[in-house]
Amino acid sequence: MHTMWKGTISFGLVNIPVKLHAATENKDIKLRQLHEECHSPVEYEKRCPVCDRDIENDEIVKAYECQK
Ligand SMILES: [Zn+2]
C-alpha cells in the first residue's frame, strides 16, 4: 500500500494540486506535526501553510497519518 498525500502547494498566487508518494515504501507509521488549531501539517521551520504564520512548539500537536 502506498502512502499518499493529497493537497495543494502554493506557488505565488497559483495553487497546484499535488499527489505525492511517500519517499519510502515501509509500513512504519509516520508521526506528523500538526498545527493544534486547524490540524494542518506543519511546514519546514514550524510554519503553518494555512494560517500563514510561524507556530510555537506549544501550538504543535502530533498525529498519525491514516491510510484507507
Ligand atoms: Zn494553522
PDB file of the backbone (N, CA, C, O) and the ligand in Angstrom, with CONECT records:
HET     ZN  A 101       1
ATOM      1  N   MET A   1       0.850  -1.200   0.000  1.00  0.00           N
ATOM      2  CA  MET A   1       0.000   0.000   0.000  1.00  0.00           C
ATOM      3  C   MET A   1       0.879   1.241   0.000  1.00  0.00           C
ATOM      4  O   MET A   1       1.830   1.356   0.773  1.00  0.00           O
ATOM      5  N   HIS A   2       0.543   2.140  -0.866  1.00  0.00           N
ATOM      6  CA  HIS A   2       1.312   3.377  -0.929  1.00  0.00           C
ATOM      7  C   HIS A   2       0.714   4.426  -0.001  1.00  0.00           C
ATOM      8  O   HIS A   2      -0.502   4.537   0.156  1.00  0.00           O
ATOM      9  N   THR A   3       1.593   5.169   0.591  1.00  0.00           N
ATOM     10  CA  THR A   3       1.138   6.300   1.385  1.00  0.00           C
ATOM     11  C   THR A   3       0.986   7.499   0.462  1.00  0.00           C
ATOM     12  O   THR A   3       1.909   7.850  -0.272  1.00  0.00           O
ATOM     13  N   MET A   4      -0.171   8.117   0.502  1.00  0.00           N
ATOM     14  CA  MET A   4      -0.438   9.217  -0.406  1.00  0.00           C
ATOM     15  C   MET A   4      -0.707  10.500   0.364  1.00  0.00           C
ATOM     16  O   MET A   4      -1.349  10.505   1.415  1.00  0.00           O
ATOM     17  N   TRP A   5      -0.206  11.557  -0.183  1.00  0.00           N
ATOM     18  CA  TRP A   5      -0.555  12.876   0.349  1.00  0.00           C
ATOM     19  C   TRP A   5      -1.321  13.617  -0.725  1.00  0.00           C
ATOM     20  O   TRP A   5      -0.877  13.685  -1.871  1.00  0.00           O
ATOM     21  N   LYS A   6      -2.443  14.162  -0.374  1.00  0.00           N
ATOM     22  CA  LYS A   6      -3.196  14.954  -1.329  1.00  0.00           C
ATOM     23  C   LYS A   6      -3.327  16.367  -0.788  1.00  0.00           C
ATOM     24  O   LYS A   6      -3.455  16.564   0.421  1.00  0.00           O
ATOM     25  N   GLY A   7      -3.296  17.329  -1.663  1.00  0.00           N
ATOM     26  CA  GLY A   7      -3.430  18.698  -1.208  1.00  0.00           C
ATOM     27  C   GLY A   7      -2.980  19.652  -2.277  1.00  0.00           C
ATOM     28  O   GLY A   7      -2.903  19.296  -3.452  1.00  0.00           O
ATOM     29  N   THR A   8      -2.687  20.848  -1.877  1.00  0.00           N
ATOM     30  CA  THR A   8      -2.246  21.837  -2.834  1.00  0.00           C
ATOM     31  C   THR A   8      -0.970  22.488  -2.338  1.00  0.00           C
ATOM     32  O   THR A   8      -0.764  22.656  -1.136  1.00  0.00           O
ATOM     33  N   ILE A   9      -0.124  22.849  -3.274  1.00  0.00           N
ATOM     34  CA  ILE A   9       1.066  23.612  -2.941  1.00  0.00           C
ATOM     35  C   ILE A   9       0.934  24.974  -3.614  1.00  0.00           C
ATOM     36  O   ILE A   9       0.613  25.056  -4.800  1.00  0.00           O
ATOM     37  N   SER A  10       1.174  26.008  -2.881  1.00  0.00           N
ATOM     38  CA  SER A  10       1.038  27.350  -3.427  1.00  0.00           C
ATOM     39  C   SER A  10       2.351  27.820  -4.032  1.00  0.00           C
ATOM     40  O   SER A  10       3.389  27.800  -3.370  1.00  0.00           O
ATOM     41  N   PHE A  11       2.305  28.234  -5.264  1.00  0.00           N
ATOM     42  CA  PHE A  11       3.428  28.910  -5.886  1.00  0.00           C
ATOM     43  C   PHE A  11       2.953  30.313  -6.218  1.00  0.00           C
ATOM     44  O   PHE A  11       2.294  30.529  -7.235  1.00  0.00           O
ATOM     45  N   GLY A  12       3.279  31.237  -5.383  1.00  0.00           N
ATOM     46  CA  GLY A  12       2.762  32.574  -5.577  1.00  0.00           C
ATOM     47  C   GLY A  12       1.265  32.559  -5.406  1.00  0.00           C
ATOM     48  O   GLY A  12       0.768  32.184  -4.344  1.00  0.00           O
ATOM     49  N   LEU A  13       0.535  32.958  -6.428  1.00  0.00           N
ATOM     50  CA  LEU A  13      -0.924  33.010  -6.340  1.00  0.00           C
ATOM     51  C   LEU A  13      -1.581  31.771  -6.927  1.00  0.00           C
ATOM     52  O   LEU A  13      -2.804  31.639  -6.905  1.00  0.00           O
ATOM     53  N   VAL A  14      -0.760  30.859  -7.456  1.00  0.00           N
ATOM     54  CA  VAL A  14      -1.315  29.698  -8.133  1.00  0.00           C
ATOM     55  C   VAL A  14      -1.294  28.487  -7.210  1.00  0.00           C
ATOM     56  O   VAL A  14      -0.259  28.155  -6.632  1.00  0.00           O
ATOM     57  N   ASN A  15      -2.408  27.851  -7.079  1.00  0.00           N
ATOM     58  CA  ASN A  15      -2.479  26.619  -6.301  1.00  0.00           C
ATOM     59  C   ASN A  15      -2.407  25.420  -7.233  1.00  0.00           C
ATOM     60  O   ASN A  15      -3.231  25.283  -8.137  1.00  0.00           O
ATOM     61  N   ILE A  16      -1.440  24.566  -7.020  1.00  0.00           N
ATOM     62  CA  ILE A  16      -1.253  23.405  -7.880  1.00  0.00           C
ATOM     63  C   ILE A  16      -1.596  22.143  -7.101  1.00  0.00           C
ATOM     64  O   ILE A  16      -1.000  21.869  -6.059  1.00  0.00           O
ATOM     65  N   PRO A  17      -2.559  21.374  -7.607  1.00  0.00           N
ATOM     66  CA  PRO A  17      -2.900  20.128  -6.914  1.00  0.00           C
ATOM     67  C   PRO A  17      -1.705  19.180  -6.905  1.00  0.00           C
ATOM     68  O   PRO A  17      -0.996  19.054  -7.903  1.00  0.00           O
ATOM     69  N   VAL A  18      -1.496  18.541  -5.815  1.00  0.00           N
ATOM     70  CA  VAL A  18      -0.368  17.617  -5.731  1.00  0.00           C
ATOM     71  C   VAL A  18      -0.833  16.272  -5.213  1.00  0.00           C
ATOM     72  O   VAL A  18      -1.790  16.178  -4.444  1.00  0.00           O
ATOM     73  N   LYS A  19      -0.161  15.268  -5.635  1.00  0.00           N
ATOM     74  CA  LYS A  19      -0.419  13.919  -5.155  1.00  0.00           C
ATOM     75  C   LYS A  19       0.946  13.253  -5.056  1.00  0.00           C
ATOM     76  O   LYS A  19       1.524  12.833  -6.059  1.00  0.00           O
ATOM     77  N   LEU A  20       1.431  13.167  -3.874  1.00  0.00           N
ATOM     78  CA  LEU A  20       2.807  12.734  -3.693  1.00  0.00           C
ATOM     79  C   LEU A  20       2.879  11.342  -3.085  1.00  0.00           C
ATOM     80  O   LEU A  20       2.121  10.992  -2.180  1.00  0.00           O
ATOM     81  N   HIS A  21       3.798  10.575  -3.601  1.00  0.00           N
ATOM     82  CA  HIS A  21       4.091   9.298  -2.975  1.00  0.00           C
ATOM     83  C   HIS A  21       5.107   9.517  -1.873  1.00  0.00           C
ATOM     84  O   HIS A  21       5.996  10.360  -1.988  1.00  0.00           O
ATOM     85  N   ALA A  22       4.970   8.772  -0.839  1.00  0.00           N
ATOM     86  CA  ALA A  22       5.974   8.844   0.215  1.00  0.00           C
ATOM     87  C   ALA A  22       7.305   8.351  -0.339  1.00  0.00           C
ATOM     88  O   ALA A  22       7.347   7.507  -1.233  1.00  0.00           O
ATOM     89  N   ALA A  23       8.370   8.882   0.197  1.00  0.00           N
ATOM     90  CA  ALA A  23       9.694   8.541  -0.311  1.00  0.00           C
ATOM     91  C   ALA A  23      10.041   7.090  -0.007  1.00  0.00           C
ATOM     92  O   ALA A  23      10.821   6.466  -0.726  1.00  0.00           O
ATOM     93  N   THR A  24       9.472   6.573   1.034  1.00  0.00           N
ATOM     94  CA  THR A  24       9.807   5.200   1.419  1.00  0.00           C
ATOM     95  C   THR A  24       8.583   4.316   1.315  1.00  0.00           C
ATOM     96  O   THR A  24       7.454   4.796   1.413  1.00  0.00           O
ATOM     97  N   GLU A  25       8.797   3.050   1.122  1.00  0.00           N
ATOM     98  CA  GLU A  25       7.705   2.099   0.981  1.00  0.00           C
ATOM     99  C   GLU A  25       7.453   1.323   2.261  1.00  0.00           C
ATOM    100  O   GLU A  25       6.621   0.416   2.288  1.00  0.00           O
ATOM    101  N   ASN A  26       8.155   1.668   3.303  1.00  0.00           N
ATOM    102  CA  ASN A  26       7.987   0.873   4.524  1.00  0.00           C
ATOM    103  C   ASN A  26       6.618   1.130   5.160  1.00  0.00           C
ATOM    104  O   ASN A  26       5.929   2.090   4.816  1.00  0.00           O
ATOM    105  N   LYS A  27       6.253   0.287   6.057  1.00  0.00           N
ATOM    106  CA  LYS A  27       4.922   0.342   6.659  1.00  0.00           C
ATOM    107  C   LYS A  27       4.916   1.122   7.970  1.00  0.00           C
ATOM    108  O   LYS A  27       3.911   1.171   8.679  1.00  0.00           O
ATOM    109  N   ASP A  28       6.038   1.719   8.270  1.00  0.00           N
ATOM    110  CA  ASP A  28       6.106   2.449   9.537  1.00  0.00           C
ATOM    111  C   ASP A  28       5.089   3.577   9.567  1.00  0.00           C
ATOM    112  O   ASP A  28       4.873   4.266   8.570  1.00  0.00           O
ATOM    113  N   ILE A  29       4.486   3.751  10.697  1.00  0.00           N
ATOM    114  CA  ILE A  29       3.553   4.859  10.861  1.00  0.00           C
ATOM    115  C   ILE A  29       4.355   6.140  11.014  1.00  0.00           C
ATOM    116  O   ILE A  29       5.280   6.225  11.822  1.00  0.00           O
ATOM    117  N   LYS A  30       3.985   7.121  10.229  1.00  0.00           N
ATOM    118  CA  LYS A  30       4.724   8.372  10.253  1.00  0.00           C
ATOM    119  C   LYS A  30       4.089   9.341  11.247  1.00  0.00           C
ATOM    120  O   LYS A  30       2.882   9.582  11.240  1.00  0.00           O
ATOM    121  N   LEU A  31       4.927   9.867  12.074  1.00  0.00           N
ATOM    122  CA  LEU A  31       4.441  10.833  13.047  1.00  0.00           C
ATOM    123  C   LEU A  31       4.529  12.216  12.434  1.00  0.00           C
ATOM    124  O   LEU A  31       5.604  12.676  12.050  1.00  0.00           O
ATOM    125  N   ARG A  32       3.392  12.865  12.349  1.00  0.00           N
ATOM    126  CA  ARG A  32       3.341  14.182  11.730  1.00  0.00           C
ATOM    127  C   ARG A  32       3.153  15.243  12.797  1.00  0.00           C
ATOM    128  O   ARG A  32       2.552  15.005  13.845  1.00  0.00           O
ATOM    129  N   GLN A  33       3.677  16.404  12.507  1.00  0.00           N
ATOM    130  CA  GLN A  33       3.429  17.540  13.381  1.00  0.00           C
ATOM    131  C   GLN A  33       2.337  18.392  12.753  1.00  0.00           C
ATOM    132  O   GLN A  33       2.453  18.848  11.616  1.00  0.00           O
ATOM    133  N   LEU A  34       1.276  18.593  13.521  1.00  0.00           N
ATOM    134  CA  LEU A  34       0.147  19.370  13.010  1.00  0.00           C
ATOM    135  C   LEU A  34      -0.062  20.603  13.862  1.00  0.00           C
ATOM    136  O   LEU A  34       0.235  20.615  15.057  1.00  0.00           O
ATOM    137  N   HIS A  35      -0.574  21.631  13.232  1.00  0.00           N
ATOM    138  CA  HIS A  35      -0.972  22.808  13.978  1.00  0.00           C
ATOM    139  C   HIS A  35      -2.188  22.439  14.815  1.00  0.00           C
ATOM    140  O   HIS A  35      -3.202  21.984  14.284  1.00  0.00           O
ATOM    141  N   GLU A  36      -2.084  22.635  16.115  1.00  0.00           N
ATOM    142  CA  GLU A  36      -3.144  22.210  17.019  1.00  0.00           C
ATOM    143  C   GLU A  36      -4.479  22.864  16.682  1.00  0.00           C
ATOM    144  O   GLU A  36      -5.536  22.254  16.844  1.00  0.00           O
ATOM    145  N   GLU A  37      -4.424  24.098  16.216  1.00  0.00           N
ATOM    146  CA  GLU A  37      -5.648  24.868  15.993  1.00  0.00           C
ATOM    147  C   GLU A  37      -6.461  24.350  14.817  1.00  0.00           C
ATOM    148  O   GLU A  37      -7.685  24.253  14.903  1.00  0.00           O
ATOM    149  N   CYS A  38      -5.784  24.015  13.710  1.00  0.00           N
ATOM    150  CA  CYS A  38      -6.522  23.645  12.497  1.00  0.00           C
ATOM    151  C   CYS A  38      -6.091  22.295  11.933  1.00  0.00           C
ATOM    152  O   CYS A  38      -6.605  21.864  10.901  1.00  0.00           O
ATOM    153  N   HIS A  39      -5.149  21.622  12.603  1.00  0.00           N
ATOM    154  CA  HIS A  39      -4.687  20.298  12.202  1.00  0.00           C
ATOM    155  C   HIS A  39      -4.064  20.253  10.814  1.00  0.00           C
ATOM    156  O   HIS A  39      -4.181  19.248  10.113  1.00  0.00           O
ATOM    157  N   SER A  40      -3.409  21.321  10.419  1.00  0.00           N
ATOM    158  CA  SER A  40      -2.678  21.293   9.162  1.00  0.00           C
ATOM    159  C   SER A  40      -1.251  20.824   9.428  1.00  0.00           C
ATOM    160  O   SER A  40      -0.665  21.162  10.456  1.00  0.00           O
ATOM    161  N   PRO A  41      -0.700  20.055   8.510  1.00  0.00           N
ATOM    162  CA  PRO A  41       0.699  19.656   8.683  1.00  0.00           C
ATOM    163  C   PRO A  41       1.602  20.880   8.756  1.00  0.00           C
ATOM    164  O   PRO A  41       1.439  21.832   7.993  1.00  0.00           O
ATOM    165  N   VAL A  42       2.539  20.846   9.668  1.00  0.00           N
ATOM    166  CA  VAL A  42       3.431  21.980   9.856  1.00  0.00           C
ATOM    167  C   VAL A  42       4.565  21.902   8.846  1.00  0.00           C
ATOM    168  O   VAL A  42       5.165  20.847   8.642  1.00  0.00           O
ATOM    169  N   GLU A  43       4.837  23.004   8.237  1.00  0.00           N
ATOM    170  CA  GLU A  43       5.890  23.034   7.228  1.00  0.00           C
ATOM    171  C   GLU A  43       7.258  23.203   7.858  1.00  0.00           C
ATOM    172  O   GLU A  43       7.404  23.297   9.077  1.00  0.00           O
ATOM    173  N   TYR A  44       8.245  23.238   6.995  1.00  0.00           N
ATOM    174  CA  TYR A  44       9.616  23.486   7.396  1.00  0.00           C
ATOM    175  C   TYR A  44       9.695  24.730   8.274  1.00  0.00           C
ATOM    176  O   TYR A  44       9.060  25.750   8.005  1.00  0.00           O
ATOM    177  N   GLU A  45      10.483  24.614   9.316  1.00  0.00           N
ATOM    178  CA  GLU A  45      10.646  25.700  10.285  1.00  0.00           C
ATOM    179  C   GLU A  45       9.342  26.026  10.991  1.00  0.00           C
ATOM    180  O   GLU A  45       9.085  27.175  11.350  1.00  0.00           O
ATOM    181  N   LYS A  46       8.533  25.015  11.182  1.00  0.00           N
ATOM    182  CA  LYS A  46       7.331  25.124  12.007  1.00  0.00           C
ATOM    183  C   LYS A  46       6.448  26.291  11.601  1.00  0.00           C
ATOM    184  O   LYS A  46       6.075  27.129  12.422  1.00  0.00           O
ATOM    185  N   ARG A  47       6.122  26.323  10.316  1.00  0.00           N
ATOM    186  CA  ARG A  47       5.234  27.365   9.832  1.00  0.00           C
ATOM    187  C   ARG A  47       3.972  26.716   9.291  1.00  0.00           C
ATOM    188  O   ARG A  47       4.052  25.769   8.509  1.00  0.00           O
ATOM    189  N   CYS A  48       2.823  27.203   9.689  1.00  0.00           N
ATOM    190  CA  CYS A  48       1.568  26.633   9.203  1.00  0.00           C
ATOM    191  C   CYS A  48       1.191  27.269   7.870  1.00  0.00           C
ATOM    192  O   CYS A  48       1.052  28.489   7.791  1.00  0.00           O
ATOM    193  N   PRO A  49       1.020  26.451   6.803  1.00  0.00           N
ATOM    194  CA  PRO A  49       0.700  26.990   5.478  1.00  0.00           C
ATOM    195  C   PRO A  49      -0.720  27.542   5.398  1.00  0.00           C
ATOM    196  O   PRO A  49      -1.007  28.394   4.558  1.00  0.00           O
ATOM    197  N   VAL A  50      -1.591  27.072   6.246  1.00  0.00           N
ATOM    198  CA  VAL A  50      -2.976  27.527   6.213  1.00  0.00           C
ATOM    199  C   VAL A  50      -3.128  28.865   6.926  1.00  0.00           C
ATOM    200  O   VAL A  50      -3.729  29.802   6.402  1.00  0.00           O
ATOM    201  N   CYS A  51      -2.568  28.932   8.134  1.00  0.00           N
ATOM    202  CA  CYS A  51      -2.659  30.173   8.904  1.00  0.00           C
ATOM    203  C   CYS A  51      -1.635  31.194   8.436  1.00  0.00           C
ATOM    204  O   CYS A  51      -1.731  32.374   8.773  1.00  0.00           O
ATOM    205  N   ASP A  52      -0.641  30.740   7.649  1.00  0.00           N
ATOM    206  CA  ASP A  52       0.392  31.615   7.105  1.00  0.00           C
ATOM    207  C   ASP A  52       1.132  32.381   8.203  1.00  0.00           C
ATOM    208  O   ASP A  52       1.326  33.594   8.127  1.00  0.00           O
ATOM    209  N   ARG A  53       1.525  31.645   9.199  1.00  0.00           N
ATOM    210  CA  ARG A  53       2.334  32.264  10.251  1.00  0.00           C
ATOM    211  C   ARG A  53       3.176  31.199  10.947  1.00  0.00           C
ATOM    212  O   ARG A  53       2.906  30.001  10.858  1.00  0.00           O
ATOM    213  N   ASP A  54       4.194  31.674  11.637  1.00  0.00           N
ATOM    214  CA  ASP A  54       5.042  30.755  12.381  1.00  0.00           C
ATOM    215  C   ASP A  54       4.295  30.221  13.596  1.00  0.00           C
ATOM    216  O   ASP A  54       3.404  30.875  14.138  1.00  0.00           O
ATOM    217  N   ILE A  55       4.677  29.022  14.006  1.00  0.00           N
ATOM    218  CA  ILE A  55       3.983  28.363  15.099  1.00  0.00           C
ATOM    219  C   ILE A  55       4.971  28.049  16.210  1.00  0.00           C
ATOM    220  O   ILE A  55       6.087  27.592  15.962  1.00  0.00           O
ATOM    221  N   GLU A  56       4.551  28.296  17.404  1.00  0.00           N
ATOM    222  CA  GLU A  56       5.379  27.951  18.553  1.00  0.00           C
ATOM    223  C   GLU A  56       5.257  26.457  18.837  1.00  0.00           C
ATOM    224  O   GLU A  56       4.294  25.810  18.425  1.00  0.00           O
ATOM    225  N   ASN A  57       6.233  25.929  19.538  1.00  0.00           N
ATOM    226  CA  ASN A  57       6.217  24.494  19.840  1.00  0.00           C
ATOM    227  C   ASN A  57       4.977  24.074  20.617  1.00  0.00           C
ATOM    228  O   ASN A  57       4.472  22.968  20.425  1.00  0.00           O
ATOM    229  N   ASP A  58       4.489  24.934  21.480  1.00  0.00           N
ATOM    230  CA  ASP A  58       3.325  24.544  22.281  1.00  0.00           C
ATOM    231  C   ASP A  58       2.025  24.599  21.491  1.00  0.00           C
ATOM    232  O   ASP A  58       0.962  24.256  22.009  1.00  0.00           O
ATOM    233  N   GLU A  59       2.112  25.034  20.231  1.00  0.00           N
ATOM    234  CA  GLU A  59       0.918  25.038  19.378  1.00  0.00           C
ATOM    235  C   GLU A  59       0.885  23.811  18.473  1.00  0.00           C
ATOM    236  O   GLU A  59      -0.039  23.648  17.677  1.00  0.00           O
ATOM    237  N   ILE A  60       1.893  22.951  18.594  1.00  0.00           N
ATOM    238  CA  ILE A  60       2.000  21.806  17.710  1.00  0.00           C
ATOM    239  C   ILE A  60       1.549  20.542  18.422  1.00  0.00           C
ATOM    240  O   ILE A  60       1.972  20.243  19.539  1.00  0.00           O
ATOM    241  N   VAL A  61       0.677  19.811  17.739  1.00  0.00           N
ATOM    242  CA  VAL A  61       0.240  18.526  18.268  1.00  0.00           C
ATOM    243  C   VAL A  61       0.711  17.430  17.322  1.00  0.00           C
ATOM    244  O   VAL A  61       0.964  17.685  16.144  1.00  0.00           O
ATOM    245  N   LYS A  62       0.826  16.231  17.831  1.00  0.00           N
ATOM    246  CA  LYS A  62       1.278  15.127  16.999  1.00  0.00           C
ATOM    247  C   LYS A  62       0.086  14.288  16.550  1.00  0.00           C
ATOM    248  O   LYS A  62      -0.882  14.110  17.290  1.00  0.00           O
ATOM    249  N   ALA A  63       0.175  13.778  15.324  1.00  0.00           N
ATOM    250  CA  ALA A  63      -0.922  12.980  14.807  1.00  0.00           C
ATOM    251  C   ALA A  63      -0.360  11.887  13.918  1.00  0.00           C
ATOM    252  O   ALA A  63       0.701  12.037  13.312  1.00  0.00           O
ATOM    253  N   TYR A  64      -1.073  10.813  13.853  1.00  0.00           N
ATOM    254  CA  TYR A  64      -0.678   9.725  12.980  1.00  0.00           C
ATOM    255  C   TYR A  64      -1.415   9.817  11.652  1.00  0.00           C
ATOM    256  O   TYR A  64      -2.603  10.135  11.595  1.00  0.00           O
ATOM    257  N   GLU A  65      -0.675   9.529  10.585  1.00  0.00           N
ATOM    258  CA  GLU A  65      -1.269   9.517   9.265  1.00  0.00           C
ATOM    259  C   GLU A  65      -2.137   8.276   9.110  1.00  0.00           C
ATOM    260  O   GLU A  65      -1.732   7.177   9.490  1.00  0.00           O
ATOM    261  N   CYS A  66      -3.306   8.448   8.560  1.00  0.00           N
ATOM    262  CA  CYS A  66      -4.207   7.317   8.379  1.00  0.00           C
ATOM    263  C   CYS A  66      -4.164   6.839   6.934  1.00  0.00           C
ATOM    264  O   CYS A  66      -3.958   7.629   6.012  1.00  0.00           O
ATOM    265  N   GLN A  67      -4.355   5.574   6.753  1.00  0.00           N
ATOM    266  CA  GLN A  67      -4.437   5.028   5.402  1.00  0.00           C
ATOM    267  C   GLN A  67      -5.796   4.377   5.206  1.00  0.00           C
ATOM    268  O   GLN A  67      -6.351   3.755   6.112  1.00  0.00           O
ATOM    269  N   LYS A  68      -6.307   4.538   4.006  1.00  0.00           N
ATOM    270  CA  LYS A  68      -7.620   3.965   3.722  1.00  0.00           C
ATOM    271  C   LYS A  68      -7.517   2.438   3.578  1.00  0.00           C
ATOM    272  O   LYS A  68      -8.523   1.771   3.336  1.00  0.00           O
TER     273      LYS A  68
HETATM  274 ZN    ZN A 101      -2.958  26.560  11.167  1.00  0.00          ZN2+
END
